[in-house]
C-alpha cells in the first residue's frame, strides 16, 4: 500500500445538517499525530509518553484532562463548565470555516448525562515489519491493532467538540476516555471503571479498526459484536520414566495430547452449541529427550464464547473437563483459569445512534452490517454498567489487494479512517444531545 490517505468519496446529500466538520488544518495535524504515536508505541500500563502528548494537546485546546490513577491514560470532560479551562489555544481553527459562522445549539441548554467516547492507547509486543517513514522506533513493539487510530479519532473529536462548546453550540457534555492496557487481561477498562470515570455517564461509544471494511465505511450490529475471551494455563504432573516402559509411568505427553484434543470435544457436548464456546491451544510443552517420559507438561490457550451465559458457565465446565481427561491418564492437573473479558454487547439504541451519525456525515451507504467476531475487547466492561455500542471502523485502502490482519507486524491503515472516526464521534455527540 503506497498511498495511505485515499481521496474523500462524494457522500451525496446528507439527511441531516450537523456542525462539527473537520477543518483541513486539523485533519493534517491528526494524521501527523497518529504517525507520531505509531512511531512510539507503548505497552499496557507503560503509556507515559502517549499520555503526555495527549494531555499537552488537550490542554493547548483549553481543556483540563486528568491523568488516571495508574499514571497512564486520561479522562477529559467537554461542555461541563467546571471541567474546562478559561483559555488556551485557538480552537476555532479546529472547525471547518462554514461551521465557525453557522448558528448552533443554545449554549445554556439543560445539561444531560454525559456521552463518553472511549479510545484505547496501548500497543502490542510484536515487531513492526513495515517499511514506512512512521515505522515503530521501539524494537519489538507496534501499534498493530489500530489503537493509534482510535486514540487520534477521539482526540480529534474532542478538539472539534471543544470548539463547538466555546461557541455555545454543544448542547450536552461529552467525556473523553483514553484508556490504557486494553491488551492486558482482564483489560485496563476495569481500572477505569473502578476509578469512577463512568460516574454521570449515560452512554458510551467506541470504534475498532477493521481491515476487512473499506475506509469511509463502518460496520454495525445490534447485540454481541465481539466474543468473550479468557486465558487458560494447564499444568500436568506425574511419574516419568523410560519410553521403553510407559506402563510404569504417567505418560504426560500422551495426557497432554489427549487434553488438547478431547477437552474441546467434551465441552461440545456439555454446552449449547449456539454459545460458540471454543477452547484453542496456543502452546504445548513437555519433555527434553526422545527416550524419556517427562514428569511435567504444560498447555496454554484461550477460551472464547459468543454469549454471556456461556461465559459465566465456562470456568467450571472447562476445569471439570480437563480434570476428567487428565484422570483417565493418571495425570495430576492444575488449572489456572484467568478471567478475560465478556462479549461486547451493543445496545440497540446506541448502535442506532452511531448508524444515524454515520448516515448524517457520509450517507446511509457508508454503514454496513457486520458479523460477531471471536475477538475479545475490554470495552465490554463498560457495558456492564452503562449502555453503549462499538462500531467497526473501516481502514482498508481502495488499492489494497489483501487483508492486513490485526495483530500482525505489517498492519497499517488508510488514514482517511481518522477523519471518519472524528466525524462519527462528533455527529453522535450532537445527535445524542438532541434526544
N, C-alpha and C positions, 0 to 999 in steps of 0.2 A: 504494500500500500504506500504509494509515493506521496499522495495528497491526502491529508487527514482532515481538511476542512472543506466539505462539499458545498456547492452553491446552495443558497437557501431556496427551497422549492416555492412555487407560487401556491399559497394556501387557498386561493379562491376567496369568495366572500365569507367573512366570519359572521356567525349568527349573533354574536354579542360584541359590543364595542367596549373594551376594557382598557384602562390606562395601564402603565407599567411595562410598556415595550422597552426592550434593552437598547440603550444608545450604542452607537458604533464604538466610541472610545472605551466604554466599559466592556463591550464584547471582546475587544482586542486585549484588554487588560486581563480578563478572566482566562483567556487562552494561555497567556504568559504565566498567570498564577498557577494554573493546572500543571503546566510543564515544569515549573519550579518544584511543585510538590512531587511530581513524577521523578525528578532527579534526586530528591532527598526523601526516599521512603523510610518510614519508621515503624517498627513493630508495635504490637499492642502494649499499652501502658508505658511506652517509651516515646510517645509522640510529642516531645517537648518543643522541637523546632516548629513542627506543624502547628501546634497550639500557639506558639509565639507569633508566627506570621499571620495567622487568622486574627488573633487578638489585636495586633497592630493595625490591620486593615479595617476592622470594625471600629476601633477607636478613632481612626482617621475620619470615619464617616459620622462621628459624633455620638457613637453608641457606647454602652458600658457593658461589654462582655465580662462574664465571671468565669474564672477557671474552676473546673470541677475539683472535688476534694482530693482525688488521687494525684493531682498535679498536671494531668493532661486532659484535654477536652474542654469544651466551653459551653456555656448557655448564655444566650443574649436575647433580651426582650426588646421588641419594637412596638411602639404605639402605647406603651404604658408610661404615663408622663413622669413617673418617678423612676423609670428604668433607663431614660435617655439623658445623655449629657446635653448641655445647652449649646455647645459649639463644636467646631472641628470638622474641616473638610467641606468642599463644595459638592454636596451630594446631589444637587440639581443636575449635575453633569452625568449622573448615573441613569437618567431618564432620556428617552427619545425626545427630541425638541418639541414635537407636537404634544406629547404628554405634559410637558412642563407648562404649557399655556392653556390646556383644556381645563374645563371645570371638573369638579370631582365631588366626592362624598363629603358630608358635613363632618368637620373635624371634631365636633362636640357630640357625635353620635354616642349612644349608650354603649359602654364597654361590655363585651361579652366574654364567655370562656375563651381562653387562648387557643388558637390553632398552632400546633407545633410542627415544625419542619425538621426532620432528623436526617443527619448525614453521618456516616462512619468515616474515620480519618486514618485508620491504621493500614499497614501494608502486609505483605506476605514474606516469609523467609525462603524465597526462591530467587535464583539469579535472573536478571533481565537480559534476555538474549537478542533484543532488537538492535538494529544499527540506525539509530535516530539521534539528532542532536540533544534531545532531552532524555536520553537513556539514564537509568539509575546510576548514581555515583557511589552507591553503597553496595559493596560486594555481598552477594547472597540475599539481597532484599529487592523487592519490586512491588510496584502498585499493579499487580496482575489481576485485580478483581474490580478495578474501576472506582475504588474509594476516592481517588483524587478527583474524579469527575463528580461524584456525589457531593463531595465537600465544596468544590468550586461552584456547582449549581446552587447549593444552599447559601453560600456566601453571596453570590450574585443576586439571588432573590432578596436576601436581607438588605443589600445596598439599595436595590430598587424600592423596596417597601419602606425603607427609612426615608428615602427621598419623598415618597408619597406622603408619609406621615408628617414631614416638615411642612408640607403644603396643606395640611389638614384634610388629606384625602384618603387616609387609611381608616376605614370605619370600625375596625376591631383589632385588638392586639394580636401579635404573632410572636412566637418564641422559636429561636433557632437553637437546635441541639447538635453540637458537634461531638459525637460520641467516640471515645477510644475503644480499642480492644474488641472489635466485633469478631475478629478471627480467633479469639481465645475463649474456649468453652469455660463457663456457660455464657460468655459474652459480656462485654462491658455495659450492655444495657441494664443489667441487674444492678450495677453500682450506681448508674444514673437514676434509676427508679428509687433506690434506697436513699439517694441524696435529696429526694423531694422535688426533682425537676418537673414531675408531672403535676404538681400542685397547681390548680387553676386551669389545667389543660382540658379542653373539651373534646378535641380531635387531634390526631397526629397523622402525618403523611410522610412518605419517603419514596425514593426510586432506587432501582438496582439496575446496573448496566446489563444489557442482554445482547450478546454478539450475534444472535440469530435474528434480531429485529433491525430493520434499516434505520439509520439516523433520520430524525424527523418524525418518527412514529413512537408510540408507546403501546405496550401490551397490558391488558387489564382483565380481571375476572372477579366475580363475587366469590366469597368463601376462601378456602385454602389456596394459596398461591405458591407456597413452599412447603416443605415437609419437616417433621421433627427429626432431629439428629442428635444422637448420643454416642459416647465413646465407650469401647469395651476392651478391657485388658484381662486376659485369662492366663493364669499360671498353673502348670501341671507339675506334680512331683511323684516320685515312686522309685522303687529299687531298680537300678540299672544292671548292666552286666554284659556278657559276651553275646554277639549276634548268633553264635552257634547254639546258644541255649536260651532262646526267647521265652520258653515256658517257665523258666526260673526267674524271670524279671517282670517288671511292669513296663511293657513296651510303649514308652511315651511317644515315640514317633508315630506309631500307628494310632495311639489315642488322640494325638493332636490332629492327625489327618481325618479321623472319623468325626471329631468335633467340628472341623472345618466343613465337612460335607453334610453330616447328619443333623446338626443343630438347626440350620435353616429349614431342612425338610421336616423336622419335628414341629417347629414353630408354625409351618404352613398348615398343620392340622389342629392347631390349638387356638387359632385366632381367625376371625373373619377375613377371608382373602381380600375383601374390598378395602381393608385397612391399609394394604400395601406394606405391611411390616417386612423389612428386609435386613438381614444380617450379612454384611460383606466384610471379608477379611483383607487386611492390607499387609499383614506381617505374620509369618510363622517362623519360629526359630527354635532349633533344638540340635544338640549334639555337635561333635567336632571331629569324629573319626568314623570311617565307614564300617568298622567292625566292633563298635562299642555302642550299646544301647544306653542313652543318656539317662540321667536322674532328674532332668529338668527340661521343661518345654514352655514356650510362651506363644500366645496368639494375640494379635491386636486387630481391632476392626471397628466398624461403625454399625449402629442400629438406626434405621430410618423407617418412618411410617407416615402415612398420609393424614391421619386424623387424630384428634386429641384423646378420645377414649383409648385407642390402641397405645398411644404414647404413655398414658398413665398406667396401663397394664404391663408394658414391655419389660421393666426391670425384673419383676417376679417371674414372668414367663421365660425370659432368656436365662436367668440364673438357674431355674429348675431344669431346663433342657440341657444346659451344659453339665450340671452335676450328674444327671441321669446317664448321659453318654459317657462321661468320664468314668462313672462307677462300673459300667459294663466292661471297661478295660482295666479295672483295678487301679485307676489313677486318682490321686487326690487333687481336687480342683479348688482354686481360689479365684473368685471373680471380682474384679473391680469395675463396677458399672458407673460411669461418670455421666451424670445428667448434663445434657447439652441445651438444646432449645426446642420448644414446641413448634408446631407449624405456624406460619404467618397466615392468619385467617382474616381476609379483607372484609370489613364491614360493608354491606351493600350500599348504604347511603354515602359513605365516604368514597368508595370506589366510583360511584356515580358522580360525585363532586369532581374527581380527577378526570373523568370522561368529559364532563361539561367544560372543565377548564381547558383541556386539550382541544376540544372542539372550538371553543371561543378563540383560541390562538391560531390553530392551524387547520381547522375544519374536521368534520366527522371522519373523513378518510384517514386521518392521522392516528386513529385508535383502532387497534385490532384485538381480538380475543386471544387469550394466551392460556396455556395449559399449566397445571400444577407441576412443579418440578420436585425432584427428590433432594435438592439442595437445602441446606439449613441457613437460617438468618435470625440473628437475635433481636431484630425489630419485633419479633413475636412477643417478647417480654413486655413491651409497652402495651400491646393489645390485650394483655391480661388485665389491664387497668383502665384503659380508655379505648373507645372505638377509633379505628384508623384503617389505612389502606396503603399498600405499596404498589407502584407501577413498575413495569419493566421498561427501562429507557433504552431505546434503540441506539446502537453505536456502530452498526455495520456500514462501511463506506459503500457508495454506489459501485465502485470498481472492484470491490472485494470478491474474489473468486472462491474463497473458502471461509469457514467459520473459525475465527481465532478464539479458542475456548478460554473460559475463565480459569484462573489458577495455572496458567501456562506462561512460560517465560517470554513468549513473543506477543502476549496480549497487548492490544492497542485499540484506540477508538477513533472514530470520525468526530472531530471536536465540535462539529455543529450540534452534537448532543448536549453540549454545555448550554447553548442558547435555548434549546428545547426544554431542558431541565429548569432553567431560570424562569422561563415564561410559563411553564406548567405550574410551578410553585406560586408565582405571583398571582396568576389568574385564580388558582384555587383559594388563595388567601382572600382575594377580593370577593369571589363568589360565595365563600363560606360566610363572610361578614354580612352578606345581603340576605341570608336565610332567616 
